Amino acid sequence: MCLGVPGEVLNVQRDPGSGLARGEVRFGGIVKEVNLSYTPEVQPGDYVVVHVGFSISRLNEAEAKKALRYLNQIGALSEQLPDEPPSPE
């Protein structure tokens, strides 16, 4: 199952040539690099919903924290954001 996971934008970098944005996003205690091109207006401290490595929308902090609590309760974050990448077998 795939789902969008809320996270806090820690930093934003823009490619000088294309203007495309990327940055680090924190999901609870996990930090991942995310493509921010679909939400170019985000700034550090904003919250975004991330699906397959792309931020797809902004949301407010209260809603983000509420969703993270629910995801933690059902154990979905460990499935979506593993600490170690899966090994090829």
VMD Tcl script that builds the backbone (N, CA, C; Angstrom):
set m [mol new atoms 267]
animate dup $m
set s [atomselect $m all]
$s set {name element resname resid chain x y z} {
  {N N MET 1 A 0.843 -1.174 0.000}
  {CA C MET 1 A 0.000 0.000 0.000}
  {C C MET 1 A 0.888 1.237 0.000}
  {N N CYS 2 A 0.551 2.211 -0.794}
  {CA C CYS 2 A 1.271 3.485 -0.831}
  {C C CYS 2 A 0.386 4.563 -0.238}
  {N N LEU 3 A 1.009 5.470 0.485}
  {CA C LEU 3 A 0.246 6.591 1.012}
  {C C LEU 3 A 1.133 7.812 1.086}
  {N N GLY 4 A 0.499 8.961 1.157}
  {CA C GLY 4 A 1.230 10.207 1.330}
  {C C GLY 4 A 1.502 10.408 2.805}
  {N N VAL 5 A 2.732 10.780 3.127}
  {CA C VAL 5 A 3.145 10.941 4.519}
  {C C VAL 5 A 3.492 12.400 4.759}
  {N N PRO 6 A 2.951 13.009 5.832}
  {CA C PRO 6 A 3.285 14.398 6.125}
  {C C PRO 6 A 4.667 14.514 6.751}
  {N N GLY 7 A 5.360 15.598 6.416}
  {CA C GLY 7 A 6.669 15.860 6.991}
  {C C GLY 7 A 6.971 17.339 7.008}
  {N N GLU 8 A 7.960 17.706 7.822}
  {CA C GLU 8 A 8.363 19.104 7.963}
  {C C GLU 8 A 9.556 19.385 7.056}
  {N N VAL 9 A 9.453 20.435 6.281}
  {CA C VAL 9 A 10.536 20.845 5.398}
  {C C VAL 9 A 11.644 21.469 6.246}
  {N N LEU 10 A 12.839 20.910 6.150}
  {CA C LEU 10 A 13.979 21.423 6.911}
  {C C LEU 10 A 14.780 22.445 6.119}
  {N N ASN 11 A 14.941 22.206 4.821}
  {CA C ASN 11 A 15.654 23.156 3.977}
  {C C ASN 11 A 15.187 22.992 2.537}
  {N N VAL 12 A 15.446 24.015 1.750}
  {CA C VAL 12 A 15.035 24.028 0.341}
  {C C VAL 12 A 16.225 24.508 -0.485}
  {N N GLN 13 A 16.532 23.767 -1.541}
  {CA C GLN 13 A 17.547 24.193 -2.501}
  {C C GLN 13 A 16.883 24.244 -3.872}
  {N N ARG 14 A 17.250 25.267 -4.632}
  {CA C ARG 14 A 16.718 25.390 -5.988}
  {C C ARG 14 A 17.869 25.302 -6.987}
  {N N ASP 15 A 17.665 24.526 -8.032}
  {CA C ASP 15 A 18.657 24.419 -9.093}
  {C C ASP 15 A 18.698 25.754 -9.819}
  {N N PRO 16 A 19.873 26.395 -9.903}
  {CA C PRO 16 A 19.944 27.719 -10.533}
  {C C PRO 16 A 19.499 27.729 -11.997}
  {N N GLY 17 A 19.764 26.665 -12.713}
  {CA C GLY 17 A 19.392 26.638 -14.127}
  {C C GLY 17 A 17.914 26.418 -14.356}
  {N N SER 18 A 17.362 25.396 -13.713}
  {CA C SER 18 A 15.961 25.027 -13.954}
  {C C SER 18 A 14.992 25.635 -12.946}
  {N N GLY 19 A 15.494 25.999 -11.772}
  {CA C GLY 19 A 14.613 26.513 -10.717}
  {C C GLY 19 A 13.883 25.427 -9.958}
  {N N LEU 20 A 14.110 24.147 -10.309}
  {CA C LEU 20 A 13.446 23.044 -9.611}
  {C C LEU 20 A 13.931 22.972 -8.173}
  {N N ALA 21 A 13.012 22.653 -7.277}
  {CA C ALA 21 A 13.315 22.644 -5.847}
  {C C ALA 21 A 13.415 21.231 -5.309}
  {N N ARG 22 A 14.308 21.064 -4.348}
  {CA C ARG 22 A 14.416 19.830 -3.584}
  {C C ARG 22 A 14.808 20.233 -2.174}
  {N N GLY 23 A 14.685 19.317 -1.246}
  {CA C GLY 23 A 15.072 19.639 0.113}
  {C C GLY 23 A 14.953 18.445 1.025}
  {N N GLU 24 A 15.347 18.648 2.268}
  {CA C GLU 24 A 15.235 17.606 3.275}
  {C C GLU 24 A 13.929 17.801 4.031}
  {N N VAL 25 A 13.245 16.674 4.265}
  {CA C VAL 25 A 11.967 16.685 4.971}
  {C C VAL 25 A 12.055 15.680 6.111}
  {N N ARG 26 A 11.599 16.103 7.300}
  {CA C ARG 26 A 11.629 15.242 8.485}
  {C C ARG 26 A 10.254 14.629 8.718}
  {N N PHE 27 A 10.239 13.302 8.849}
  {CA C PHE 27 A 9.031 12.534 9.149}
  {C C PHE 27 A 9.230 11.931 10.533}
  {N N GLY 28 A 8.802 12.639 11.574}
  {CA C GLY 28 A 9.108 12.157 12.915}
  {C C GLY 28 A 10.613 12.234 13.096}
  {N N GLY 29 A 11.290 11.094 13.323}
  {CA C GLY 29 A 12.727 11.086 13.504}
  {C C GLY 29 A 13.507 10.736 12.251}
  {N N ILE 30 A 12.840 10.611 11.122}
  {CA C ILE 30 A 13.482 10.198 9.877}
  {C C ILE 30 A 13.573 11.403 8.937}
  {N N VAL 31 A 14.758 11.620 8.336}
  {CA C VAL 31 A 14.941 12.715 7.387}
  {C C VAL 31 A 15.255 12.115 6.023}
  {N N LYS 32 A 14.527 12.575 5.012}
  {CA C LYS 32 A 14.706 12.095 3.638}
  {C C LYS 32 A 14.827 13.287 2.695}
  {N N GLU 33 A 15.558 13.089 1.592}
  {CA C GLU 33 A 15.586 14.103 0.542}
  {C C GLU 33 A 14.343 13.924 -0.323}
  {N N VAL 34 A 13.684 15.045 -0.641}
  {CA C VAL 34 A 12.403 15.023 -1.341}
  {C C VAL 34 A 12.441 16.021 -2.496}
  {N N ASN 35 A 11.808 15.666 -3.598}
  {CA C ASN 35 A 11.628 16.570 -4.720}
  {C C ASN 35 A 10.462 17.496 -4.375}
  {N N LEU 36 A 10.719 18.798 -4.329}
  {CA C LEU 36 A 9.701 19.789 -3.943}
  {C C LEU 36 A 9.124 20.537 -5.145}
  {N N SER 37 A 9.326 20.018 -6.341}
  {CA C SER 37 A 8.915 20.719 -7.558}
  {C C SER 37 A 7.415 20.958 -7.653}
  {N N TYR 38 A 6.603 20.076 -7.068}
  {CA C TYR 38 A 5.143 20.254 -7.128}
  {C C TYR 38 A 4.636 21.240 -6.092}
  {N N THR 39 A 5.497 21.611 -5.150}
  {CA C THR 39 A 5.127 22.589 -4.119}
  {C C THR 39 A 6.238 23.637 -4.031}
  {N N PRO 40 A 6.467 24.393 -5.108}
  {CA C PRO 40 A 7.621 25.293 -5.154}
  {C C PRO 40 A 7.575 26.431 -4.141}
  {N N GLU 41 A 6.416 26.685 -3.568}
  {CA C GLU 41 A 6.274 27.803 -2.626}
  {C C GLU 41 A 6.718 27.464 -1.210}
  {N N VAL 42 A 7.008 26.188 -0.921}
  {CA C VAL 42 A 7.323 25.810 0.461}
  {C C VAL 42 A 8.627 26.421 0.934}
  {N N GLN 43 A 8.666 26.643 2.235}
  {CA C GLN 43 A 9.823 27.202 2.925}
  {C C GLN 43 A 10.152 26.298 4.108}
  {N N PRO 44 A 11.377 26.373 4.637}
  {CA C PRO 44 A 11.686 25.617 5.850}
  {C C PRO 44 A 10.672 25.924 6.951}
  {N N GLY 45 A 10.224 24.870 7.617}
  {CA C GLY 45 A 9.204 25.005 8.658}
  {C C GLY 45 A 7.808 24.662 8.176}
  {N N ASP 46 A 7.583 24.685 6.853}
  {CA C ASP 46 A 6.291 24.283 6.293}
  {C C ASP 46 A 6.161 22.767 6.364}
  {N N TYR 47 A 4.933 22.286 6.273}
  {CA C TYR 47 A 4.654 20.850 6.244}
  {C C TYR 47 A 4.094 20.490 4.880}
  {N N VAL 48 A 4.546 19.339 4.376}
  {CA C VAL 48 A 4.098 18.860 3.071}
  {C C VAL 48 A 3.686 17.399 3.180}
  {N N VAL 49 A 2.843 16.965 2.240}
  {CA C VAL 49 A 2.511 15.552 2.097}
  {C C VAL 49 A 3.421 15.008 1.012}
  {N N VAL 50 A 4.131 13.905 1.320}
  {CA C VAL 50 A 5.099 13.331 0.392}
  {C C VAL 50 A 4.620 11.958 -0.057}
  {N N HIS 51 A 4.657 11.746 -1.371}
  {CA C HIS 51 A 4.290 10.459 -1.956}
  {C C HIS 51 A 5.376 10.080 -2.954}
  {N N VAL 52 A 5.940 8.910 -2.800}
  {CA C VAL 52 A 7.028 8.373 -3.631}
  {C C VAL 52 A 8.127 9.390 -3.926}
  {N N GLY 53 A 8.538 10.129 -2.889}
  {CA C GLY 53 A 9.663 11.045 -3.019}
  {C C GLY 53 A 9.340 12.431 -3.516}
  {N N PHE 54 A 8.061 12.720 -3.788}
  {CA C PHE 54 A 7.635 14.037 -4.262}
  {C C PHE 54 A 6.664 14.648 -3.253}
  {N N SER 55 A 6.871 15.936 -2.932}
  {CA C SER 55 A 5.866 16.627 -2.131}
  {C C SER 55 A 4.696 16.937 -3.053}
  {N N ILE 56 A 3.482 16.609 -2.596}
  {CA C ILE 56 A 2.322 16.789 -3.477}
  {C C ILE 56 A 1.364 17.869 -2.990}
  {N N SER 57 A 1.515 18.315 -1.729}
  {CA C SER 57 A 0.691 19.413 -1.233}
  {C C SER 57 A 1.242 19.915 0.087}
  {N N ARG 58 A 0.853 21.129 0.432}
  {CA C ARG 58 A 1.183 21.709 1.745}
  {C C ARG 58 A 0.035 21.430 2.691}
  {N N LEU 59 A 0.329 21.381 3.981}
  {CA C LEU 59 A -0.716 21.303 4.983}
  {C C LEU 59 A -0.234 21.993 6.235}
  {N N ASN 60 A -1.177 22.295 7.143}
  {CA C ASN 60 A -0.782 23.019 8.342}
  {C C ASN 60 A -0.180 22.068 9.378}
  {N N GLU 61 A 0.552 22.626 10.307}
  {CA C GLU 61 A 1.292 21.844 11.290}
  {C C GLU 61 A 0.388 20.948 12.130}
  {N N ALA 62 A -0.748 21.454 12.552}
  {CA C ALA 62 A -1.656 20.654 13.393}
  {C C ALA 62 A -2.136 19.408 12.652}
  {N N GLU 63 A -2.541 19.571 11.404}
  {CA C GLU 63 A -2.995 18.418 10.614}
  {C C GLU 63 A -1.859 17.435 10.356}
  {N N ALA 64 A -0.661 17.951 10.098}
  {CA C ALA 64 A 0.493 17.082 9.860}
  {C C ALA 64 A 0.799 16.240 11.098}
  {N N LYS 65 A 0.825 16.869 12.266}
  {CA C LYS 65 A 1.139 16.144 13.504}
  {C C LYS 65 A 0.051 15.132 13.842}
  {N N LYS 66 A -1.190 15.487 13.578}
  {CA C LYS 66 A -2.304 14.559 13.811}
  {C C LYS 66 A -2.157 13.323 12.924}
  {N N ALA 67 A -1.861 13.535 11.646}
  {CA C ALA 67 A -1.691 12.412 10.716}
  {C C ALA 67 A -0.494 11.551 11.115}
  {N N LEU 68 A 0.619 12.175 11.530}
  {CA C LEU 68 A 1.800 11.415 11.955}
  {C C LEU 68 A 1.491 10.551 13.180}
  {N N ARG 69 A 0.701 11.088 14.110}
  {CA C ARG 69 A 0.304 10.289 15.291}
  {C C ARG 69 A -0.475 9.052 14.862}
  {N N TYR 70 A -1.428 9.219 13.962}
  {CA C TYR 70 A -2.215 8.078 13.482}
  {C C TYR 70 A -1.328 7.058 12.763}
  {N N LEU 71 A -0.437 7.544 11.911}
  {CA C LEU 71 A 0.452 6.635 11.185}
  {C C LEU 71 A 1.365 5.871 12.138}
  {N N ASN 72 A 1.853 6.542 13.169}
  {CA C ASN 72 A 2.684 5.857 14.169}
  {C C ASN 72 A 1.879 4.797 14.912}
  {N N GLN 73 A 0.633 5.116 15.248}
  {CA C GLN 73 A -0.218 4.170 15.980}
  {C C GLN 73 A -0.448 2.887 15.193}
  {N N ILE 74 A -0.613 3.002 13.901}
  {CA C ILE 74 A -0.879 1.797 13.104}
  {C C ILE 74 A 0.397 1.179 12.541}
  {N N GLY 75 A 1.550 1.782 12.831}
  {CA C GLY 75 A 2.816 1.233 12.374}
  {C C GLY 75 A 3.104 1.461 10.909}
  {N N ALA 76 A 2.391 2.374 10.271}
  {CA C ALA 76 A 2.550 2.590 8.833}
  {C C ALA 76 A 3.852 3.294 8.482}
  {N N LEU 77 A 4.387 4.109 9.372}
  {CA C LEU 77 A 5.618 4.814 9.034}
  {C C LEU 77 A 6.781 3.866 8.856}
  {N N SER 78 A 6.851 2.835 9.655}
  {CA C SER 78 A 7.963 1.902 9.514}
  {C C SER 78 A 7.885 1.164 8.187}
  {N N GLU 79 A 6.673 0.968 7.661}
  {CA C GLU 79 A 6.514 0.326 6.352}
  {C C GLU 79 A 6.871 1.278 5.221}
  {N N GLN 80 A 6.502 2.547 5.351}
  {CA C GLN 80 A 6.699 3.515 4.278}
  {C C GLN 80 A 8.094 4.130 4.284}
  {N N LEU 81 A 8.693 4.277 5.463}
  {CA C LEU 81 A 9.980 4.947 5.592}
  {C C LEU 81 A 10.947 4.085 6.394}
  {N N PRO 82 A 11.408 2.994 5.830}
  {CA C PRO 82 A 12.309 2.121 6.590}
  {C C PRO 82 A 13.613 2.820 6.915}
  {N N ASP 83 A 14.226 2.440 8.057}
  {CA C ASP 83 A 15.507 3.007 8.442}
  {C C ASP 83 A 16.593 2.607 7.446}
  {N N GLU 84 A 16.533 1.397 6.959}
  {CA C GLU 84 A 17.514 0.888 6.008}
  {C C GLU 84 A 16.814 0.619 4.693}
  {N N PRO 85 A 17.443 0.955 3.574}
  {CA C PRO 85 A 16.820 0.585 2.296}
  {C C PRO 85 A 16.766 -0.928 2.163}
  {N N PRO 86 A 15.716 -1.451 1.536}
  {CA C PRO 86 A 15.630 -2.887 1.363}
  {C C PRO 86 A 16.790 -3.419 0.553}
  {N N SER 87 A 17.293 -4.582 0.928}
  {CA C SER 87 A 18.402 -5.165 0.179}
  {C C SER 87 A 17.846 -5.942 -1.003}
  {N N PRO 88 A 18.524 -5.835 -2.157}
  {CA C PRO 88 A 18.054 -6.591 -3.329}
  {C C PRO 88 A 18.307 -8.070 -3.129}
  {N N GLU 89 A 17.291 -8.869 -3.331}
  {CA C GLU 89 A 17.414 -10.336 -3.163}
  {C C GLU 89 A 16.887 -11.050 -4.368}
}
mol reanalyze $m
mol bondsrecalc $m
mol representation Tube
mol addrep $m
